[in-house]
Amino acid sequence: MGYFLTLCAVLATSFGVVLYKQYAIKKRLLLLVTAIISFILAPVFSFLALKYLSVDTVYMMTSLNGLIVLILSYYVLKEKVVRMQILGAFLVFCGVSIYMV
């Protein structure tokens, strides 16, 4: 249950970032409201996850936000992804994977 709640926190944060950027481009109030709701839900999920997991595990998993935002930005916002971003995302993923083992 703790891993699921942490995943929800990571996804809420990542979607919030992408939705806020979409709001900055399109100026649609619904995007802003949805982004704010996502940003409010993210810490709620994180605090609930702390009931089941240690703080270092939850914190380490939240470092995946950058990786998910990179993927969402590529597909949703059609942003160009450069090699250094891919390398950074790969290193973050490897670090989290090694820590979680």
C-alpha positions in Angstrom: 0.0 0.0 0.0 2.9 2.4 0.8 4.4 2.0 -2.6 1.1 2.6 -4.3 0.6 5.8 -2.3 4.1 7.0 -3.1 3.5 6.3 -6.8 0.3 8.3 -6.5 2.3 11.2 -5.0 4.9 11.1 -7.7 2.3 11.0 -10.4 0.3 13.8 -8.9 3.4 16.0 -8.7 4.4 15.1 -12.2 1.0 15.7 -13.7 0.7 19.0 -11.7 4.0 20.3 -13.3 2.9 19.4 -16.8 -0.6 20.8 -16.3 0.8 24.0 -14.9 3.1 24.4 -17.9 0.1 23.8 -20.2 -1.8 26.5 -18.3 1.1 28.9 -18.9 0.9 28.2 -22.6 -2.9 28.0 -23.2 -4.2 30.2 -20.3 -7.2 27.9 -19.6 -8.4 28.1 -16.0 -9.3 24.4 -15.9 -5.7 23.5 -16.4 -4.6 25.7 -13.5 -7.3 24.3 -11.2 -6.3 20.8 -12.1 -2.6 21.5 -11.5 -3.4 23.1 -8.1 -5.5 20.0 -7.1 -2.6 17.8 -8.2 -0.1 19.8 -6.1 -2.4 19.6 -3.1 -2.9 15.8 -3.4 0.8 15.0 -3.8 1.8 15.7 -0.2 -1.4 14.0 1.1 -0.3 10.8 -0.7 3.2 11.2 0.6 2.1 11.6 4.2 -0.2 8.6 3.9 2.7 6.6 2.4 4.8 7.4 5.4 2.4 5.3 7.5 3.7 2.2 5.6 7.2 3.1 4.4 10.3 4.8 5.9 10.9 8.4 5.1 14.1 7.5 3.1 12.2 5.1 0.9 9.4 7.6 0.2 11.9 10.4 -0.4 14.0 8.3 -2.8 11.0 7.3 -4.8 9.9 10.9 -5.2 13.2 11.6 -7.0 11.5 9.8 -10.0 9.4 13.0 -10.5 12.0 14.4 -13.0 11.9 11.2 -15.0 8.1 11.2 -15.2 8.0 14.9 -16.0 10.5 14.4 -18.8 8.4 11.6 -20.3 5.2 13.5 -20.0 6.7 16.7 -21.4 7.8 14.7 -24.5 4.5 13.1 -25.1 2.0 15.8 -23.8 3.8 19.0 -24.5 5.8 17.8 -27.5 9.0 19.1 -26.0 12.4 18.1 -27.5 14.4 15.8 -25.2 18.2 16.1 -25.5 20.8 13.5 -24.7 21.8 15.1 -21.4 18.3 14.9 -20.1 18.0 11.2 -21.1 21.4 10.5 -19.4 20.2 12.3 -16.3 16.9 10.5 -16.2 18.8 7.2 -16.7 21.1 8.0 -13.8 18.2 8.9 -11.5 16.4 5.7 -12.4 19.6 3.6 -11.8 20.2 5.3 -8.4 16.6 4.7 -7.3 16.8 1.1 -8.5 20.0 0.4 -6.7 18.7 2.0 -3.5 15.5 0.0 -3.6 17.3 -3.3 -3.9 
